Amino acid sequence: MIYGYSRVSSKSQLDNNSFKEQENKILERYPNAIIYTEQFSGTTTDRPIFNKLLNKINDGDILVATKLDRFCRNTKEGLEVIDMLLPRNVSIHILNMGLIDNTPMGRLIVTNLLAFAEFERAMIVERTQSGKAIAKAKSGFQEGRPKKYTKTQLDHAVELLSNNSYNKVSEMTGISKSTLLREVRYRKMIRIIN
């Protein structure tokens, strides 16, 4: 059997190109591959679908991933998975680097590539934190995404709720029911505190 594994870090990647791109690359090389996918951050320690796949793989099967960083999160984990699969005669194919073989040279190459992938991930985190620190230093910085609706729009919507259902107000204003519920709860909480 040929199993593909694709991982995305965020919901937006799952909905957009990253997931589809990985799936297409695997199927282009292995049209009969059964693909397992999950959405987990690279820092997450537990990947239930990946673990399920590891338990399902049998001797002689092939495990395919598009890139090393999709296959594992760090050097230690990558080597543990490789050490578990290679003795079971499972072939590991990382599409952007080739087959991982069970030789001293193969192990040296994979260890170095895993270390570089881990280093690259650490550098991305460092640059992100540095960028945030610079942004916070600027005047007018606000953490998080900008508000979608103005206070006036929310006031009007909450006022409409006195004579209409949440669904009706949502239809009238274009503000989702969940946003309306959250706003009403927030306003009740503010009244209790004050």
Rosetta constraint file for C-alpha pairs under 8 A:
AtomPair CA 1 CA 33 HARMONIC 7.49 0.50
AtomPair CA 1 CA 60 HARMONIC 7.74 0.50
AtomPair CA 1 CA 61 HARMONIC 4.91 0.50
AtomPair CA 1 CA 62 HARMONIC 6.42 0.50
AtomPair CA 2 CA 30 HARMONIC 7.53 0.50
AtomPair CA 2 CA 32 HARMONIC 7.01 0.50
AtomPair CA 2 CA 33 HARMONIC 4.82 0.50
AtomPair CA 2 CA 34 HARMONIC 6.36 0.50
AtomPair CA 2 CA 61 HARMONIC 5.81 0.50
AtomPair CA 2 CA 62 HARMONIC 4.73 0.50
AtomPair CA 2 CA 63 HARMONIC 6.15 0.50
AtomPair CA 2 CA 64 HARMONIC 7.47 0.50
AtomPair CA 3 CA 33 HARMONIC 5.22 0.50
AtomPair CA 3 CA 34 HARMONIC 4.87 0.50
AtomPair CA 3 CA 35 HARMONIC 5.72 0.50
AtomPair CA 3 CA 36 HARMONIC 7.36 0.50
AtomPair CA 3 CA 57 HARMONIC 7.98 0.50
AtomPair CA 3 CA 61 HARMONIC 7.61 0.50
AtomPair CA 3 CA 62 HARMONIC 6.09 0.50
AtomPair CA 3 CA 63 HARMONIC 4.97 0.50
AtomPair CA 3 CA 64 HARMONIC 6.12 0.50
AtomPair CA 4 CA 23 HARMONIC 7.86 0.50
AtomPair CA 4 CA 26 HARMONIC 6.48 0.50
AtomPair CA 4 CA 33 HARMONIC 5.92 0.50
AtomPair CA 4 CA 34 HARMONIC 5.87 0.50
AtomPair CA 4 CA 35 HARMONIC 4.31 0.50
AtomPair CA 4 CA 36 HARMONIC 6.05 0.50
AtomPair CA 4 CA 63 HARMONIC 5.83 0.50
AtomPair CA 4 CA 64 HARMONIC 4.59 0.50
AtomPair CA 4 CA 65 HARMONIC 5.86 0.50
AtomPair CA 5 CA 35 HARMONIC 5.65 0.50
AtomPair CA 5 CA 36 HARMONIC 4.94 0.50
AtomPair CA 5 CA 37 HARMONIC 5.74 0.50
AtomPair CA 5 CA 50 HARMONIC 7.44 0.50
AtomPair CA 5 CA 63 HARMONIC 7.34 0.50
AtomPair CA 5 CA 64 HARMONIC 6.17 0.50
AtomPair CA 5 CA 65 HARMONIC 5.26 0.50
AtomPair CA 5 CA 70 HARMONIC 7.87 0.50
AtomPair CA 5 CA 71 HARMONIC 7.25 0.50
AtomPair CA 6 CA 19 HARMONIC 6.78 0.50
AtomPair CA 6 CA 22 HARMONIC 6.14 0.50
AtomPair CA 6 CA 23 HARMONIC 6.89 0.50
AtomPair CA 6 CA 35 HARMONIC 7.38 0.50
AtomPair CA 6 CA 36 HARMONIC 6.43 0.50
AtomPair CA 6 CA 37 HARMONIC 4.78 0.50
AtomPair CA 6 CA 38 HARMONIC 6.82 0.50
AtomPair CA 6 CA 65 HARMONIC 6.22 0.50
AtomPair CA 6 CA 66 HARMONIC 7.35 0.50
AtomPair CA 6 CA 70 HARMONIC 6.28 0.50
AtomPair CA 6 CA 71 HARMONIC 7.60 0.50
AtomPair CA 7 CA 19 HARMONIC 7.15 0.50
AtomPair CA 7 CA 37 HARMONIC 5.59 0.50
AtomPair CA 7 CA 38 HARMONIC 5.17 0.50
AtomPair CA 7 CA 39 HARMONIC 5.78 0.50
AtomPair CA 7 CA 40 HARMONIC 6.82 0.50
AtomPair CA 7 CA 70 HARMONIC 5.51 0.50
AtomPair CA 7 CA 71 HARMONIC 7.72 0.50
AtomPair CA 8 CA 13 HARMONIC 5.94 0.50
AtomPair CA 8 CA 14 HARMONIC 6.11 0.50
AtomPair CA 8 CA 18 HARMONIC 6.94 0.50
AtomPair CA 8 CA 19 HARMONIC 6.38 0.50
AtomPair CA 8 CA 37 HARMONIC 7.97 0.50
AtomPair CA 8 CA 38 HARMONIC 6.53 0.50
AtomPair CA 8 CA 39 HARMONIC 4.85 0.50
AtomPair CA 8 CA 40 HARMONIC 6.17 0.50
AtomPair CA 8 CA 41 HARMONIC 7.14 0.50
AtomPair CA 8 CA 70 HARMONIC 7.63 0.50
AtomPair CA 9 CA 13 HARMONIC 6.89 0.50
AtomPair CA 9 CA 39 HARMONIC 5.53 0.50
AtomPair CA 9 CA 40 HARMONIC 4.93 0.50
AtomPair CA 9 CA 41 HARMONIC 4.19 0.50
AtomPair CA 9 CA 42 HARMONIC 6.39 0.50
AtomPair CA 10 CA 14 HARMONIC 6.53 0.50
AtomPair CA 10 CA 39 HARMONIC 6.19 0.50
AtomPair CA 10 CA 40 HARMONIC 6.89 0.50
AtomPair CA 10 CA 41 HARMONIC 6.82 0.50
AtomPair CA 11 CA 15 HARMONIC 6.28 0.50
AtomPair CA 11 CA 39 HARMONIC 6.82 0.50
AtomPair CA 12 CA 16 HARMONIC 5.93 0.50
AtomPair CA 13 CA 17 HARMONIC 6.36 0.50
AtomPair CA 13 CA 18 HARMONIC 5.23 0.50
AtomPair CA 13 CA 19 HARMONIC 6.29 0.50
AtomPair CA 14 CA 18 HARMONIC 6.64 0.50
AtomPair CA 14 CA 19 HARMONIC 5.28 0.50
AtomPair CA 14 CA 20 HARMONIC 7.92 0.50
AtomPair CA 14 CA 39 HARMONIC 6.85 0.50
AtomPair CA 15 CA 19 HARMONIC 7.45 0.50
AtomPair CA 16 CA 20 HARMONIC 7.25 0.50
AtomPair CA 17 CA 21 HARMONIC 5.57 0.50
AtomPair CA 18 CA 22 HARMONIC 6.23 0.50
AtomPair CA 19 CA 23 HARMONIC 6.23 0.50
AtomPair CA 19 CA 37 HARMONIC 7.95 0.50
AtomPair CA 20 CA 24 HARMONIC 5.99 0.50
AtomPair CA 21 CA 25 HARMONIC 6.24 0.50
AtomPair CA 22 CA 26 HARMONIC 6.31 0.50
AtomPair CA 22 CA 65 HARMONIC 7.86 0.50
AtomPair CA 22 CA 66 HARMONIC 6.06 0.50
AtomPair CA 23 CA 27 HARMONIC 6.14 0.50
AtomPair CA 23 CA 35 HARMONIC 7.23 0.50
AtomPair CA 24 CA 28 HARMONIC 5.88 0.50
AtomPair CA 25 CA 29 HARMONIC 6.54 0.50
AtomPair CA 25 CA 66 HARMONIC 6.93 0.50
AtomPair CA 26 CA 30 HARMONIC 5.83 0.50
AtomPair CA 26 CA 31 HARMONIC 7.52 0.50
AtomPair CA 26 CA 33 HARMONIC 7.41 0.50
AtomPair CA 26 CA 64 HARMONIC 6.97 0.50
AtomPair CA 26 CA 65 HARMONIC 7.06 0.50
AtomPair CA 26 CA 66 HARMONIC 6.71 0.50
AtomPair CA 26 CA 95 HARMONIC 7.74 0.50
AtomPair CA 27 CA 31 HARMONIC 4.36 0.50
AtomPair CA 27 CA 32 HARMONIC 7.03 0.50
AtomPair CA 27 CA 33 HARMONIC 6.38 0.50
AtomPair CA 36 CA 49 HARMONIC 7.06 0.50
AtomPair CA 36 CA 50 HARMONIC 7.55 0.50
AtomPair CA 36 CA 53 HARMONIC 7.45 0.50
AtomPair CA 37 CA 49 HARMONIC 7.19 0.50
AtomPair CA 37 CA 50 HARMONIC 7.97 0.50
AtomPair CA 38 CA 47 HARMONIC 7.84 0.50
AtomPair CA 38 CA 49 HARMONIC 6.51 0.50
AtomPair CA 38 CA 50 HARMONIC 7.85 0.50
AtomPair CA 40 CA 44 HARMONIC 6.33 0.50
AtomPair CA 40 CA 47 HARMONIC 6.97 0.50
AtomPair CA 42 CA 73 HARMONIC 5.41 0.50
AtomPair CA 43 CA 73 HARMONIC 6.87 0.50
AtomPair CA 47 CA 51 HARMONIC 6.15 0.50
AtomPair CA 48 CA 52 HARMONIC 6.06 0.50
AtomPair CA 49 CA 53 HARMONIC 6.17 0.50
AtomPair CA 50 CA 54 HARMONIC 6.22 0.50
AtomPair CA 51 CA 55 HARMONIC 6.35 0.50
AtomPair CA 52 CA 56 HARMONIC 6.28 0.50
AtomPair CA 53 CA 57 HARMONIC 6.26 0.50
AtomPair CA 57 CA 61 HARMONIC 6.31 0.50
AtomPair CA 57 CA 90 HARMONIC 7.69 0.50
AtomPair CA 58 CA 88 HARMONIC 7.37 0.50
AtomPair CA 58 CA 90 HARMONIC 7.09 0.50
AtomPair CA 59 CA 88 HARMONIC 5.22 0.50
AtomPair CA 59 CA 89 HARMONIC 5.11 0.50
AtomPair CA 59 CA 90 HARMONIC 5.53 0.50
AtomPair CA 60 CA 88 HARMONIC 7.57 0.50
AtomPair CA 60 CA 89 HARMONIC 5.28 0.50
AtomPair CA 60 CA 90 HARMONIC 5.07 0.50
AtomPair CA 60 CA 91 HARMONIC 6.96 0.50
AtomPair CA 61 CA 89 HARMONIC 7.57 0.50
AtomPair CA 61 CA 90 HARMONIC 5.14 0.50
AtomPair CA 61 CA 91 HARMONIC 6.40 0.50
AtomPair CA 62 CA 90 HARMONIC 5.68 0.50
AtomPair CA 62 CA 91 HARMONIC 4.65 0.50
AtomPair CA 62 CA 92 HARMONIC 5.91 0.50
AtomPair CA 62 CA 93 HARMONIC 7.21 0.50
AtomPair CA 63 CA 90 HARMONIC 7.17 0.50
AtomPair CA 63 CA 91 HARMONIC 6.18 0.50
AtomPair CA 63 CA 92 HARMONIC 4.94 0.50
AtomPair CA 63 CA 93 HARMONIC 6.17 0.50
AtomPair CA 64 CA 92 HARMONIC 6.06 0.50
AtomPair CA 64 CA 93 HARMONIC 4.80 0.50
AtomPair CA 64 CA 94 HARMONIC 5.85 0.50
AtomPair CA 64 CA 95 HARMONIC 7.13 0.50
AtomPair CA 65 CA 70 HARMONIC 6.61 0.50
AtomPair CA 65 CA 71 HARMONIC 5.94 0.50
AtomPair CA 65 CA 93 HARMONIC 6.56 0.50
AtomPair CA 65 CA 94 HARMONIC 5.05 0.50
AtomPair CA 65 CA 95 HARMONIC 6.29 0.50
AtomPair CA 66 CA 70 HARMONIC 6.94 0.50
AtomPair CA 66 CA 71 HARMONIC 7.96 0.50
AtomPair CA 66 CA 94 HARMONIC 5.51 0.50
AtomPair CA 66 CA 95 HARMONIC 4.74 0.50
AtomPair CA 66 CA 96 HARMONIC 6.15 0.50
AtomPair CA 67 CA 71 HARMONIC 6.60 0.50
AtomPair CA 67 CA 94 HARMONIC 5.59 0.50
AtomPair CA 67 CA 95 HARMONIC 6.27 0.50
AtomPair CA 67 CA 96 HARMONIC 5.76 0.50
AtomPair CA 67 CA 97 HARMONIC 7.59 0.50
AtomPair CA 68 CA 72 HARMONIC 6.34 0.50
AtomPair CA 68 CA 94 HARMONIC 6.25 0.50
AtomPair CA 68 CA 113 HARMONIC 7.98 0.50
AtomPair CA 68 CA 114 HARMONIC 7.12 0.50
AtomPair CA 68 CA 117 HARMONIC 7.48 0.50
AtomPair CA 69 CA 73 HARMONIC 5.88 0.50
AtomPair CA 69 CA 74 HARMONIC 7.81 0.50
AtomPair CA 69 CA 114 HARMONIC 7.94 0.50
AtomPair CA 69 CA 117 HARMONIC 6.43 0.50
AtomPair CA 71 CA 78 HARMONIC 7.47 0.50
AtomPair CA 71 CA 94 HARMONIC 7.98 0.50
AtomPair CA 72 CA 77 HARMONIC 6.26 0.50
AtomPair CA 72 CA 78 HARMONIC 5.18 0.50
AtomPair CA 73 CA 77 HARMONIC 6.69 0.50
AtomPair CA 73 CA 78 HARMONIC 7.13 0.50
AtomPair CA 73 CA 118 HARMONIC 7.23 0.50
AtomPair CA 74 CA 78 HARMONIC 6.10 0.50
AtomPair CA 74 CA 114 HARMONIC 6.51 0.50
AtomPair CA 74 CA 115 HARMONIC 7.33 0.50
AtomPair CA 74 CA 117 HARMONIC 7.46 0.50
AtomPair CA 74 CA 118 HARMONIC 5.38 0.50
AtomPair CA 75 CA 79 HARMONIC 6.14 0.50
AtomPair CA 75 CA 111 HARMONIC 6.72 0.50
AtomPair CA 75 CA 114 HARMONIC 4.86 0.50
AtomPair CA 75 CA 115 HARMONIC 5.54 0.50
AtomPair CA 75 CA 118 HARMONIC 6.68 0.50
AtomPair CA 76 CA 80 HARMONIC 6.24 0.50
AtomPair CA 77 CA 81 HARMONIC 6.22 0.50
AtomPair CA 78 CA 82 HARMONIC 6.14 0.50
AtomPair CA 78 CA 114 HARMONIC 7.04 0.50
AtomPair CA 79 CA 83 HARMONIC 5.89 0.50
AtomPair CA 79 CA 111 HARMONIC 7.24 0.50
AtomPair CA 80 CA 84 HARMONIC 6.16 0.50
AtomPair CA 81 CA 85 HARMONIC 6.19 0.50
AtomPair CA 82 CA 86 HARMONIC 5.86 0.50
AtomPair CA 82 CA 92 HARMONIC 7.87 0.50
AtomPair CA 83 CA 87 HARMONIC 6.82 0.50
AtomPair CA 84 CA 88 HARMONIC 7.14 0.50
AtomPair CA 85 CA 89 HARMONIC 6.70 0.50
AtomPair CA 85 CA 90 HARMONIC 5.34 0.50
AtomPair CA 85 CA 91 HARMONIC 7.65 0.50
AtomPair CA 85 CA 92 HARMONIC 7.97 0.50
AtomPair CA 86 CA 90 HARMONIC 5.33 0.50
AtomPair CA 86 CA 91 HARMONIC 6.72 0.50
AtomPair CA 86 CA 92 HARMONIC 7.83 0.50
AtomPair CA 86 CA 101 HARMONIC 7.72 0.50
AtomPair CA 86 CA 102 HARMONIC 6.32 0.50
AtomPair CA 91 CA 99 HARMONIC 7.17 0.50
AtomPair CA 91 CA 100 HARMONIC 7.17 0.50
AtomPair CA 91 CA 101 HARMONIC 7.66 0.50
AtomPair CA 92 CA 99 HARMONIC 5.80 0.50
AtomPair CA 92 CA 100 HARMONIC 5.53 0.50
AtomPair CA 92 CA 101 HARMONIC 7.81 0.50
AtomPair CA 93 CA 97 HARMONIC 7.95 0.50
AtomPair CA 93 CA 98 HARMONIC 5.65 0.50
AtomPair CA 93 CA 99 HARMONIC 4.37 0.50
AtomPair CA 93 CA 100 HARMONIC 6.24 0.50
AtomPair CA 94 CA 98 HARMONIC 5.34 0.50
AtomPair CA 94 CA 99 HARMONIC 6.24 0.50
AtomPair CA 94 CA 100 HARMONIC 7.50 0.50
AtomPair CA 95 CA 99 HARMONIC 7.86 0.50
AtomPair CA 100 CA 106 HARMONIC 6.21 0.50
AtomPair CA 100 CA 107 HARMONIC 7.84 0.50
AtomPair CA 100 CA 110 HARMONIC 7.30 0.50
AtomPair CA 101 CA 106 HARMONIC 5.32 0.50
AtomPair CA 101 CA 107 HARMONIC 7.44 0.50
AtomPair CA 102 CA 106 HARMONIC 6.22 0.50
AtomPair CA 102 CA 107 HARMONIC 6.85 0.50
AtomPair CA 103 CA 107 HARMONIC 6.14 0.50
AtomPair CA 104 CA 108 HARMONIC 6.20 0.50
AtomPair CA 105 CA 109 HARMONIC 6.24 0.50
AtomPair CA 106 CA 110 HARMONIC 6.19 0.50
AtomPair CA 107 CA 111 HARMONIC 5.99 0.50
AtomPair CA 108 CA 112 HARMONIC 6.26 0.50
AtomPair CA 109 CA 113 HARMONIC 6.18 0.50
AtomPair CA 110 CA 114 HARMONIC 5.97 0.50
AtomPair CA 111 CA 115 HARMONIC 6.14 0.50
AtomPair CA 112 CA 116 HARMONIC 6.22 0.50
AtomPair CA 113 CA 117 HARMONIC 6.16 0.50
AtomPair CA 114 CA 118 HARMONIC 6.18 0.50
AtomPair CA 115 CA 119 HARMONIC 6.13 0.50
AtomPair CA 116 CA 120 HARMONIC 6.05 0.50
AtomPair CA 117 CA 121 HARMONIC 6.26 0.50
AtomPair CA 118 CA 122 HARMONIC 6.30 0.50
AtomPair CA 119 CA 123 HARMONIC 6.24 0.50
AtomPair CA 120 CA 124 HARMONIC 6.30 0.50
AtomPair CA 121 CA 125 HARMONIC 6.41 0.50
AtomPair CA 122 CA 126 HARMONIC 6.21 0.50
AtomPair CA 123 CA 127 HARMONIC 6.11 0.50
AtomPair CA 124 CA 128 HARMONIC 6.10 0.50
AtomPair CA 125 CA 129 HARMONIC 6.19 0.50
AtomPair CA 126 CA 130 HARMONIC 6.12 0.50
AtomPair CA 127 CA 131 HARMONIC 6.06 0.50
AtomPair CA 128 CA 132 HARMONIC 6.21 0.50
AtomPair CA 129 CA 133 HARMONIC 6.20 0.50
AtomPair CA 130 CA 134 HARMONIC 6.36 0.50
AtomPair CA 131 CA 135 HARMONIC 6.20 0.50
AtomPair CA 132 CA 136 HARMONIC 6.07 0.50
AtomPair CA 133 CA 137 HARMONIC 6.37 0.50
AtomPair CA 134 CA 138 HARMONIC 6.88 0.50
AtomPair CA 135 CA 141 HARMONIC 6.57 0.50
AtomPair CA 136 CA 141 HARMONIC 5.59 0.50
AtomPair CA 136 CA 142 HARMONIC 7.71 0.50
AtomPair CA 137 CA 141 HARMONIC 7.53 0.50
AtomPair CA 142 CA 146 HARMONIC 7.90 0.50
AtomPair CA 149 CA 153 HARMONIC 6.08 0.50
AtomPair CA 149 CA 154 HARMONIC 6.64 0.50
AtomPair CA 150 CA 154 HARMONIC 6.39 0.50
AtomPair CA 151 CA 155 HARMONIC 5.97 0.50
AtomPair CA 152 CA 156 HARMONIC 6.15 0.50
AtomPair CA 153 CA 157 HARMONIC 6.23 0.50
AtomPair CA 154 CA 158 HARMONIC 6.07 0.50
AtomPair CA 154 CA 180 HARMONIC 7.91 0.50
AtomPair CA 154 CA 183 HARMONIC 7.67 0.50
AtomPair CA 155 CA 159 HARMONIC 6.10 0.50
AtomPair CA 156 CA 160 HARMONIC 6.26 0.50
AtomPair CA 157 CA 161 HARMONIC 6.49 0.50
AtomPair CA 157 CA 169 HARMONIC 6.50 0.50
AtomPair CA 157 CA 173 HARMONIC 6.79 0.50
AtomPair CA 157 CA 175 HARMONIC 7.95 0.50
AtomPair CA 157 CA 180 HARMONIC 7.59 0.50
AtomPair CA 158 CA 162 HARMONIC 7.31 0.50
AtomPair CA 158 CA 180 HARMONIC 7.31 0.50
AtomPair CA 158 CA 184 HARMONIC 7.09 0.50
AtomPair CA 160 CA 164 HARMONIC 6.08 0.50
AtomPair CA 160 CA 169 HARMONIC 6.45 0.50
AtomPair CA 161 CA 165 HARMONIC 6.10 0.50
AtomPair CA 161 CA 166 HARMONIC 6.54 0.50
AtomPair CA 161 CA 169 HARMONIC 6.51 0.50
AtomPair CA 164 CA 168 HARMONIC 6.07 0.50
AtomPair CA 164 CA 169 HARMONIC 6.30 0.50
AtomPair CA 165 CA 169 HARMONIC 6.22 0.50
AtomPair CA 166 CA 170 HARMONIC 5.98 0.50
AtomPair CA 166 CA 177 HARMONIC 5.86 0.50
AtomPair CA 166 CA 180 HARMONIC 7.22 0.50
AtomPair CA 166 CA 181 HARMONIC 7.93 0.50
AtomPair CA 167 CA 171 HARMONIC 6.17 0.50
AtomPair CA 167 CA 177 HARMONIC 6.30 0.50
AtomPair CA 168 CA 172 HARMONIC 6.13 0.50
AtomPair CA 169 CA 173 HARMONIC 5.94 0.50
AtomPair CA 169 CA 174 HARMONIC 7.89 0.50
AtomPair CA 169 CA 175 HARMONIC 7.69 0.50
AtomPair CA 170 CA 174 HARMONIC 5.27 0.50
AtomPair CA 170 CA 175 HARMONIC 5.00 0.50
AtomPair CA 170 CA 176 HARMONIC 5.33 0.50
AtomPair CA 170 CA 177 HARMONIC 5.65 0.50
AtomPair CA 170 CA 180 HARMONIC 7.71 0.50
AtomPair CA 171 CA 175 HARMONIC 7.54 0.50
AtomPair CA 175 CA 179 HARMONIC 6.59 0.50
AtomPair CA 175 CA 180 HARMONIC 6.87 0.50
AtomPair CA 176 CA 180 HARMONIC 6.36 0.50
AtomPair CA 177 CA 181 HARMONIC 6.13 0.50
AtomPair CA 178 CA 182 HARMONIC 6.09 0.50
AtomPair CA 179 CA 183 HARMONIC 6.08 0.50
AtomPair CA 180 CA 184 HARMONIC 6.18 0.50
AtomPair CA 181 CA 185 HARMONIC 6.17 0.50
AtomPair CA 182 CA 186 HARMONIC 6.06 0.50
AtomPair CA 183 CA 187 HARMONIC 6.16 0.50
AtomPair CA 184 CA 188 HARMONIC 6.23 0.50
AtomPair CA 185 CA 189 HARMONIC 6.19 0.50
AtomPair CA 186 CA 190 HARMONIC 6.25 0.50
AtomPair CA 187 CA 191 HARMONIC 6.25 0.50
AtomPair CA 188 CA 192 HARMONIC 6.31 0.50
AtomPair CA 189 CA 193 HARMONIC 6.25 0.50
AtomPair CA 190 CA 194 HARMONIC 6.10 0.50
